[in-house]
């Protein structure tokens, strides 16, 4: 070990001054040698401190990995099987999941893999408290009934009424719930692939017909499944027709709920008037009615505000007026109000 004696406090060793440390082994006058021992002791102490810090870090990592393991276990339970969980994760195999859950050959799992699993399986905590508005309660009741009794329904509510948030919350708390947020640019293949992947299945190399058969087969074998097609009004006619196929092959075995804005109701009823292909079948399969959610009231805004730390009646009235019944605007206004209060 190379020691820099000139680094001794006050440069005592380099100048040969008498050492002030209480060393019982050397004469007080032998300042240079005594300070060498002082520096050596300090170096060894620092090394021991670093070793203890490393030990604590290792213990922390072990604890963190235990938490990741339990997080992964909960994720697998939510998905229904290790295979489905693996298929829904990026770059994670069933073998890796099996090793972690059974604590075997953990040394072969890289730190990058641990971090990836932790990131993909954790439930994100945003600091936002989901409040039970009237629309939330209606949505939760309908989803529960549809899953329990394998019902098919279409729910419509204005943008910002909390439909998607309620669906996500219901899925996070339940089992065998598949929530798909649709997009207007999806073609038929993309739609079926997204649907199958949400069930934890592998879609590589499959044709549309094969994937559709897998979807039906998976849902048929699942206990009380619920399929939620959120923002269904964004789907093209060609993709929306798949709803008819799903209904025909899964009737009485799977709950299906279409969630959308009121545009879907207008679109279907216009299609009925114009005699467009498929619209009569769609309308019939949802029971010839659209369930309209209650709009967001001032009472709902107050519930959301108080759940998220806004207690002032004056501030709540301001937020209610500014938001115009849109929960997204309510959320932004609450964040602004809390940021201003913290500044």
Buried (B, 14 or more C-beta within 10 A) or exposed (E): EEEEEEEBEEEBBBEEBEBBBEBEEBEEEBBBBBBBBBBEEBEEEEEEEEEEEEEEEEEEEEEEBEEBBEBBBEBBEBBBEBBBBBBBBEEBBBEBBBBBBEEEEEEEBEEEBBEBBBEBBBEEEEEBEBBBBBBBEBBBEBBBBBBEEBBBBBBBBBEBBBBBBBBBBBBEEBBBBBBBBBEEEBEBBEBBBBBBBBBBBBBEEBEBEEBBBBBBEBBEEBEBBBBBBBBBBBBEEEBBBBBBEBBEBBEEBBBBBBBBBBEBBEBBEEBBEEEBEBBBEBBEBBEEEBBBBBBBBBEBBBBBBBBBEBEEEEBBBBBBEBBEBBBEBBBBBBEEBBEEEEE
